[in-house]
Amino acid sequence: MGHHSYLVVGEYQFLYTRDHYNEELAALFNESDRELVVADVGDGTRDDDWGEREITLGYYTTANALRQRLSVQGFTSCRALADLAEGVTQWRKTYDGQSGLREREARGEQLYQTLARRPREPAELLAAIGEAIGPHRPYTSFATAEKYVQYEDEFTETAADVEDLRWFVEGRSLVRLLVDQAPDHMRVGLDLSGLTGCCVGLDTDQPIAGPTRERQLAALPDNAPLIVLTEGSTDSRVLPEAMHVTHPHLVGFVRFIDYTGTKARGSVGALAIMVNAFIAAGVANRFVAIADNDAGAHEAFAKLKRQKLPPGCRVRHYPDLPLLARYPTVEPASSTVSLTDVNGAAGSLEMYLGEDVLTIDGTLAPVHLKAFIPAVQRHQGGLSEAHKVLVLKAFEKKVKAARSGQRDTGDWSGVHAIIEEIVHAFD
């Protein structure tokens, strides 16, 4: 396609950029997504470098990974659909306003401006995108070459409509609309191969996504990492470690508050105060405050959750887990262990680190229910201090094993659910 870069979604290409790459697209990828393949071609008779090698360069990930990166930047499905509706409205106004020009063109007059294409309805366009990115029928399935060309022309028209929308819809909303039509594991990427040949000569040794992302971070709030506020230093240390395993594609896009070297108190009360301080200061960054799923945290966040929060702030708890719906529990003033739903009563971070690390000497470490909190009508609970230490140590070993490349390193469902709660906080 000449000296162009473009976005690849499944079987089709969109959003072409001539002689360069779109920095907004490049910043959606990490350097870990980079793919560079240099293959020797030809018979070796040419003297120029480009005649003897073929370079494939790009940044590739999955549709789900790209969706999540867009979500933590605020480009949710709802926002993208709203932007599309507004964009199509503006597109239609532009098209209708050019009716006189189209009449002149029909009379054979030469025009010196590009006319807008006829806009499609949003639902029709999204369906057409879904068809374009999916598997295409093979040439041999058509009765004639003409019918095959007509079939492929429909996809060309869809890509042209998406191109026209660039005038009316914010770039990342447009990307979100494209990847929302794709299955989770569909391959998506920024193809830069067309920029590596003669006359363009993109330096294939230089990183692109990383530096572009760094430049983008200078702009707030949409381009900044999502800030996550937690109850204390343990949460802010453990959750990023877990994210490297469960959601590595979000590294650099989500930033947890770092309590290291500070005297900040770690408690849900202090977290609520911090949220109000962020709101009062008018912090531009989008941020999520996430607390334990226990009685104390629900009590402390009750007033905060009744407030009208600014658009860039969300207040959440760790989500309910099936494991905690029937969990070994010791009632107050009792030594008897019973299976109890401790979601909302004892859902501290340790309870999300995996059934494997919660299992000590062959059985799940029990929750101990303590004080009754009238405001939420439930007991506060948690593991014993000794069991918390053992669980955290076991989890640290599990993280090291996973990051060293070992497979089947245990149960990650709890921390995965926490990161998903953060990712979708603005949906």
Rosetta blueprint (number, residue, H / E / L):
1 M L
2 G L
3 H L
4 H E
5 S E
6 Y E
7 L E
8 V E
9 V E
10 G L
11 E L
12 Y E
13 Q E
14 F E
15 L E
16 Y E
17 T E
18 R E
19 D L
20 H L
21 Y L
22 N L
23 E H
24 E H
25 L H
26 A H
27 A L
28 L L
29 F L
30 N L
31 E H
32 S H
33 D H
34 R E
35 E E
36 L E
37 V E
38 V E
39 A E
40 D E
41 V L
42 G L
43 D L
44 G L
45 T L
46 R L
47 D L
48 D L
49 D H
50 W H
51 G H
52 E H
53 R E
54 E E
55 I E
56 T E
57 L E
58 G E
59 Y E
60 Y E
61 T E
62 T E
63 A H
64 N H
65 A H
66 L H
67 R H
68 Q H
69 R H
70 L H
71 S H
72 V H
73 Q L
74 G L
75 F L
76 T L
77 S H
78 C H
79 R H
80 A H
81 L H
82 A H
83 D H
84 L H
85 A H
86 E H
87 G H
88 V H
89 T H
90 Q H
91 W H
92 R H
93 K H
94 T H
95 Y H
96 D H
97 G H
98 Q L
99 S H
100 G H
101 L H
102 R H
103 E H
104 R H
105 E H
106 A H
107 R L
108 G L
109 E L
110 Q L
111 L L
112 Y L
113 Q L
114 T L
115 L L
116 A L
117 R L
118 R L
119 P L
120 R L
121 E L
122 P H
123 A H
124 E H
125 L H
126 L H
127 A H
128 A H
129 I H
130 G H
131 E H
132 A H
133 I H
134 G L
135 P L
136 H L
137 R L
138 P L
139 Y H
140 T H
141 S H
142 F L
143 A L
144 T L
145 A H
146 E H
147 K H
148 Y H
149 V H
150 Q H
151 Y H
152 E H
153 D H
154 E H
155 F H
156 T H
157 E H
158 T H
159 A H
160 A H
161 D H
162 V H
163 E H
164 D H
165 L H
166 R L
167 W L
168 F L
169 V L
170 E L
171 G H
172 R H
173 S H
174 L H
175 V H
176 R H
177 L H
178 L H
179 V H
180 D L
181 Q L
182 A L
183 P L
184 D L
185 H L
186 M L
187 R E
188 V E
189 G E
190 L E
191 D E
192 L L
193 S H
194 G H
195 L H
196 T L
197 G L
198 C L
199 C L
200 V L
201 G L
202 L L
203 D L
204 T L
205 D L
206 Q L
207 P L
208 I L
209 A H
210 G H
211 P H
212 T H
213 R H
214 E H
215 R H
216 Q H
217 L L
218 A L
219 A L
220 L L
221 P L
222 D L
223 N L
224 A L
225 P L
226 L E
227 I E
228 V E
229 L E
230 T L
231 E L
232 G L
233 S H
234 T H
235 D H
236 S H
237 R H
238 V H
239 L H
240 P H
241 E H
242 A H
243 M H
244 H H
245 V H
246 T H
247 H L
248 P H
249 H H
250 L H
251 V E
252 G L
253 F L
254 V E
255 R E
256 F E
257 I L
258 D L
259 Y L
260 T L
261 G L
262 T L
263 K L
264 A L
265 R L
266 G L
267 S L
268 V H
269 G H
270 A H
271 L H
272 A H
273 I H
274 M H
275 V H
276 N H
277 A H
278 F H
279 I H
280 A H
281 A H
282 G L
283 V L
284 A L
285 N L
286 R L
287 F E
288 V E
289 A E
290 I E
291 A E
292 D L
293 N E
294 D E
295 A H
296 G H
297 A H
298 H H
299 E H
300 A H
301 F H
302 A H
303 K H
304 L H
305 K H
306 R H
307 Q L
308 K L
309 L L
310 P L
311 P L
312 G L
313 C E
314 R E
315 V E
316 R E
317 H E
318 Y L
319 P L
320 D L
321 L L
322 P H
323 L H
324 L H
325 A H
326 R L
327 Y E
328 P E
329 T E
330 V E
331 E L
332 P L
333 A L
334 S L
335 S L
336 T L
337 V E
338 S E
339 L E
340 T E
341 D L
342 V L
343 N L
344 G L
345 A L
346 A E
347 G E
348 S L
349 L H
350 E H
351 M H
352 Y H
353 L L
354 G L
355 E H
356 D H
357 V H
358 L H
359 T E
360 I E
361 D L
362 G L
363 T E
364 L E
365 A L
366 P L
367 V E
368 H E
369 L E
370 K E
371 A E
372 F E
373 I E
374 P L
375 A L
376 V L
377 Q L
378 R E
379 H E
380 Q E
381 G E
382 G E
383 L L
384 S L
385 E H
386 A H
387 H H
388 K H
389 V H
390 L H
391 V H
392 L H
393 K H
394 A H
395 F H
396 E H
397 K H
398 K H
399 V H
400 K H
401 A H
402 A H
403 R H
404 S L
405 G L
406 Q L
407 R L
408 D L
409 T L
410 G L
411 D L
412 W L
413 S H
414 G H
415 V H
416 H H
417 A H
418 I H
419 I H
420 E H
421 E H
422 I H
423 V H
424 H L
425 A L
426 F L
427 D L
